[in-house]
Amino acid sequence: MTQSIGLGIPAGPPPVLAPRRKTRQIHVGDVGVGSDFPISVQSMCTTKTHDVNATLQQIAQLTASGCDMVRVACPRQEDADALPVIARKSQIPVIADIHFQPKYIFAAIDAGCAAVRVNPGNIKEFDGRVKEVAKAAGDAGIPIRIGVNAGSLDKRLLEKYGKATPEALVESALWEASLFEEHGFGDIKISVKHNDPVVMVEAYRQLAAQCDYPLHLGVTEAGPAFQGTIKSAVAFGALLSEGIGDTIRVSLSAPPAEEIKVGDAILQSLNLRPRKLEIVSCPSCGRAQVDVYKLADEVSAGLEGMEIPLRVAVMGCVVNGPGEAREADLGVASGNGKGQIFVKGEVIKTVPEAQIVETLITEALRIAEESGETGSGAPVVTVT
């Protein structure tokens, strides 16, 4: 008789820091956005939208990475002309990103895009076209994201506040939303992005207190991968821990799939998305009797692609090692050239240091197989 193996810690519904802020609900294609739905992760294509094949290939890569919806730029007519094919062939909802020319808003709606993002700070005569946009979007049943950015704030608000303050960002967004509401259109989500996480967090807090629109979180121009990851994680963590935020985009100077990887990890770390593989490893110190860095890297590489909620502890000494390994689904407490292998709190064997990585990967695969959750996400064993 095979023993049932429970996966993932903690058992049952995981605790969260705060309940979600209550919002109205909208749909971007088949993805629900709002407090009744899981927080979604999105990115933006870096390809030229008029290069249909390259754009669809990148969307496919993003889809495989777990992206829920994708934004594409539409600065020229040739990009607008490509939207119908892209929207039809994409496996995830496509959002058209519109700046400067309001005519492309209507082109995106006609093309079948799942949503349109408008930047009221730089679209020519936008306020005067809201009635037309509201009717077109309402007739098509697609939502509008009002995306306010610090770098392209309306000149009137810059003159009023002197710079892109939280108050200026919020006033811009809510003013535009009120224009849509005047014409009976309320399928709106809002973003108020800034490159400074402190300003961004305060802007979203003020916005959340003044409306019930679902909010798209983002630190704009966050920077290269390391810096952008830190800034986004800090800002998103502050807001999500207060229940603020319904969809996120991590803006990195890095391949779009990296944005999805970071966004997914942020949500998992806050128990806002089901956890998958999690490596718990010590930072190492003078007590360590094995190369913890090397062990953790090799275990991570060997288990890459595993989809089950598995917590693996890779520990390098006898102080915290046994306790952490015992609390994980699978773990090793290393020392004196050996490693004690734990499965669900019990020591199952002791192996030489050279066999630790191979043993952990083998046991992880066994747990996955016994749980019936191997599938296409099962990793390939790679031991170096």
C-alpha positions in Angstrom: 0.0 0.0 0.0 1.5 3.3 -1.1 1.6 6.0 1.6 -0.1 9.2 0.8 2.3 12.1 0.6 1.0 15.6 1.3 2.8 18.3 -0.6 3.4 21.9 0.2 3.7 23.8 3.4 1.5 25.1 5.0 -1.4 22.6 4.7 -4.8 24.0 4.0 -5.6 27.5 2.9 -2.4 29.5 3.3 -2.4 32.6 5.4 -2.3 36.0 3.8 -1.3 39.3 5.3 -4.6 41.1 4.5 -7.9 40.5 2.7 -8.1 41.9 -0.8 -9.5 45.4 -1.2 -13.0 45.1 -2.7 -13.3 46.3 -6.2 -15.6 46.2 -9.2 -15.0 43.2 -11.5 -13.9 43.4 -15.1 -12.8 40.8 -17.7 -9.8 41.1 -20.0 -10.7 38.4 -22.4 -11.2 35.3 -20.3 -9.1 36.7 -17.4 -11.1 38.2 -14.6 -9.6 41.2 -12.9 -10.7 42.4 -9.5 -11.1 41.3 -6.0 -13.2 38.2 -6.9 -10.4 36.8 -9.1 -6.8 35.8 -8.5 -4.1 38.4 -9.0 -2.9 38.1 -12.6 0.6 38.6 -13.9 1.3 40.3 -17.2 4.1 41.6 -19.4 4.6 43.5 -22.6 6.2 42.4 -25.9 9.5 43.9 -26.9 9.0 43.1 -30.5 7.8 45.5 -33.2 4.1 44.7 -33.3 4.0 44.9 -37.1 6.4 41.9 -37.1 3.5 39.5 -36.6 5.6 36.3 -36.5 8.1 37.6 -34.0 5.3 39.1 -31.8 3.3 35.8 -31.8 6.5 33.9 -31.0 7.2 36.1 -28.0 3.6 35.8 -26.9 3.9 32.0 -27.0 7.1 32.2 -24.9 5.3 34.4 -22.4 2.3 32.1 -22.3 4.6 29.1 -21.6 6.2 31.2 -18.8 2.8 31.6 -17.1 1.8 35.1 -18.4 -1.9 35.8 -18.0 -2.2 38.6 -20.5 0.1 40.6 -22.7 0.4 44.1 -23.9 1.6 45.1 -27.4 2.7 48.6 -28.5 0.8 50.3 -31.3 2.6 53.5 -32.3 2.1 53.3 -36.0 -0.5 52.3 -38.6 1.4 49.2 -39.6 1.2 48.1 -36.0 -2.5 48.7 -35.9 -2.9 46.7 -39.1 -1.2 43.7 -37.4 -3.5 43.7 -34.4 -6.3 41.5 -35.8 -4.1 38.6 -36.6 -2.2 38.9 -33.3 -5.4 39.2 -31.2 -6.9 36.2 -33.0 -3.9 33.9 -32.8 -2.7 34.7 -29.3 -3.5 32.1 -26.6 -3.7 34.8 -23.9 -5.6 38.1 -24.0 -3.9 40.9 -25.9 -4.0 44.5 -24.7 -3.2 47.3 -27.1 -1.0 50.0 -25.7 -1.9 53.4 -27.2 -0.1 56.7 -27.0 -0.3 59.9 -28.9 -2.9 59.0 -31.6 -6.5 58.3 -30.5 -7.3 56.7 -33.9 -5.4 53.6 -32.8 -7.7 53.1 -29.9 -10.6 52.5 -32.3 -8.3 50.3 -34.5 -7.5 48.1 -31.5 -11.1 47.8 -30.5 -12.1 46.9 -34.1 -9.2 44.4 -34.2 -10.6 42.3 -31.3 -8.1 43.2 -28.7 -9.2 42.1 -25.2 -8.5 45.6 -23.7 -6.9 48.9 -24.5 -4.5 50.9 -22.4 -4.6 54.6 -22.9 -2.2 57.2 -21.6 -4.2 60.4 -21.0 -1.1 62.4 -20.5 0.1 62.2 -24.1 -2.9 61.3 -26.3 -3.9 64.3 -28.4 -7.2 65.9 -27.4 -8.0 62.8 -25.4 -10.6 64.4 -23.2 -12.6 65.5 -26.1 -12.6 61.9 -27.6 -13.7 60.1 -24.4 -17.4 59.9 -25.5 -16.4 58.1 -28.7 -13.9 55.8 -26.9 -16.5 54.9 -24.2 -19.1 54.0 -26.8 -16.8 52.0 -28.9 -15.4 50.1 -25.9 -18.8 49.6 -24.4 -20.3 48.3 -27.6 -17.4 45.8 -28.0 -17.5 44.9 -24.3 -13.9 45.5 -23.6 -12.3 47.3 -20.6 -10.0 50.4 -20.7 -6.9 50.7 -18.6 -6.2 54.3 -17.7 -2.4 54.2 -17.4 -0.9 57.3 -15.8 2.9 57.5 -15.8 5.2 59.9 -14.0 7.2 60.4 -17.2 4.2 61.5 -19.3 2.0 63.3 -16.8 -0.5 65.8 -18.2 1.2 69.3 -18.4 -1.7 70.9 -16.5 -1.0 68.7 -13.5 2.7 69.2 -13.7 2.1 72.9 -13.6 -0.3 72.5 -10.6 1.9 70.2 -8.5 5.4 71.0 -9.8 6.3 67.4 -10.4 4.7 63.9 -10.5 3.6 63.7 -6.9 1.3 60.9 -5.7 -1.5 63.5 -5.6 -0.9 64.5 -9.2 -0.9 60.9 -10.4 -4.1 60.1 -8.6 -5.9 63.3 -9.8 -5.0 62.5 -13.4 -6.3 59.0 -13.2 -9.5 59.8 -11.4 -10.3 62.8 -13.6 -10.1 60.6 -16.7 -12.1 57.9 -15.1 -14.8 60.5 -14.3 -15.0 61.4 -17.9 -15.7 57.8 -18.9 -18.3 57.5 -16.1 -20.1 60.6 -17.4 -20.8 58.6 -20.6 -21.9 55.4 -18.7 -18.7 53.5 -19.1 -17.2 51.9 -16.0 -15.2 48.9 -17.1 -12.0 50.6 -16.0 -8.8 49.6 -14.3 -6.2 52.1 -13.3 -2.4 52.3 -12.9 -0.4 55.2 -11.4 3.2 54.3 -12.1 6.3 55.9 -10.9 10.0 54.9 -10.9 10.4 55.6 -7.2 8.7 52.8 -5.1 8.0 55.2 -2.2 6.1 57.6 -4.5 4.4 54.7 -6.3 3.2 53.1 -3.1 1.8 56.3 -1.7 0.0 57.0 -5.0 -1.7 53.6 -5.0 -2.7 53.9 -1.4 -4.4 57.2 -2.1 -6.0 55.8 -5.2 -7.3 52.7 -3.4 -8.9 54.9 -0.7 -10.8 57.0 -3.3 -12.2 54.5 -5.8 -13.3 50.9 -6.3 -11.6 50.3 -9.7 -9.3 47.3 -9.9 -5.7 48.4 -9.9 -2.8 47.4 -12.1 0.4 47.7 -10.1 3.7 48.7 -11.6 7.0 50.4 -10.8 7.7 52.0 -14.2 11.2 52.0 -15.6 12.3 49.9 -12.6 15.7 49.2 -14.2 17.9 46.2 -14.9 16.9 42.8 -13.7 18.5 43.0 -10.2 17.5 46.6 -9.3 14.1 46.3 -11.0 13.3 43.1 -9.1 14.2 44.6 -5.8 12.2 47.8 -6.4 9.2 45.9 -7.7 9.2 43.3 -4.9 9.4 46.0 -2.2 6.6 48.1 -3.7 4.3 45.3 -4.6 5.0 43.6 -1.3 4.0 46.8 0.6 0.7 47.2 -1.4 -0.3 43.5 -1.7 0.3 43.0 2.0 -2.4 45.6 2.5 -4.8 43.9 0.0 -4.1 46.5 -2.8 -3.6 45.3 -6.3 -5.4 43.1 -8.8 -2.9 42.6 -11.6 0.8 43.3 -11.8 3.6 43.9 -14.3 7.2 43.8 -13.2 9.0 46.3 -15.6 12.5 45.1 -16.2 15.2 45.9 -18.6 15.4 42.2 -19.3 13.5 39.6 -21.5 9.8 39.7 -20.9 9.7 36.1 -19.6 11.9 37.3 -16.7 9.2 39.7 -15.7 6.7 36.8 -15.4 9.2 34.8 -13.4 9.7 37.6 -10.9 6.0 38.5 -10.7 5.0 34.9 -10.2 7.6 34.6 -7.4 6.4 37.7 -5.7 2.8 36.4 -5.6 3.9 33.0 -4.4 6.0 34.4 -1.6 2.9 36.3 -0.3 0.7 33.2 -0.6 -1.3 35.0 -3.3 -0.6 32.3 -5.9 -0.1 28.6 -5.3 3.5 27.8 -4.5 5.4 25.5 -6.8 9.0 24.5 -6.2 10.6 26.4 -3.3 14.3 26.0 -2.3 15.1 26.8 1.3 18.8 27.1 1.6 21.1 28.7 4.2 23.3 31.7 3.4 26.3 29.7 4.6 28.8 30.8 7.3 31.9 29.6 9.1 30.0 26.6 10.5 29.2 25.2 7.1 31.0 22.0 6.3 29.8 21.7 2.6 29.6 24.1 -0.3 26.0 25.2 0.2 26.0 27.6 -2.7 27.0 24.8 -5.1 24.5 22.4 -3.6 21.6 24.8 -3.8 22.4 25.8 -7.4 22.7 22.2 -8.5 19.5 21.2 -6.8 17.7 24.2 -8.3 18.9 23.4 -11.8 18.1 19.7 -11.4 14.5 20.4 -10.3 13.8 23.3 -12.8 10.4 22.9 -14.3 8.8 21.0 -11.4 5.2 22.2 -11.0 4.2 20.5 -7.7 4.2 22.6 -4.5 7.4 21.1 -3.1 9.6 22.8 -0.5 13.2 21.5 -0.6 15.6 22.5 2.2 19.4 22.5 1.4 21.2 23.1 4.6 24.9 23.2 5.4 25.4 22.7 9.1 24.0 21.1 12.2 22.6 24.3 13.9 19.5 25.0 11.8 20.0 22.3 9.2 18.1 19.4 10.8 15.2 21.6 11.9 14.7 23.2 8.5 15.1 19.9 6.7 12.6 18.3 9.0 10.0 21.1 8.3 10.4 20.8 4.5 8.8 18.3 2.2 12.3 17.1 1.3 15.6 18.2 2.7 19.2 17.6 3.5 21.2 18.5 6.6 24.8 18.4 5.6 28.1 18.0 7.6 31.3 16.0 7.9 31.1 15.0 4.2 27.7 13.5 4.5 24.0 14.5 4.2 21.0 13.3 6.1 18.1 13.1 3.7 14.6 14.0 5.2 11.3 13.3 3.6 8.2 14.8 5.4 10.1 15.1 8.6 11.7 11.7 8.7 15.3 10.8 8.0 15.2 8.2 5.3 19.0 7.8 4.6 22.4 9.2 5.0 24.5 9.7 1.9 28.0 10.9 1.0 28.3 14.5 0.1 28.9 13.6 -3.6 25.5 11.9 -3.7 23.4 14.6 -2.1 22.2 16.3 -5.3 21.4 13.1 -7.1 19.5 11.7 -4.1 17.4 14.9 -3.6 16.4 14.9 -7.2 15.6 11.2 -7.2 13.4 11.6 -4.1 11.7 14.7 -5.5 10.8 12.8 -8.7 9.5 9.9 -6.5 7.3 12.3 -4.5 6.0 13.8 -7.7 5.2 10.4 -9.2 3.4 9.2 -6.0 1.4 12.4 -5.9 0.3 11.8 -9.5 1.5 15.2 -10.5 4.5 14.6 -12.7 3.2 15.5 -16.2 5.0 17.7 -18.7 6.4 19.8 -15.8 8.6 17.0 -14.5 12.2 18.0 -14.5 15.0 16.3 -16.3 17.6 15.1 -13.9 20.9 17.0 -14.4 23.7 16.3 -12.0 27.1 17.9 -12.5 
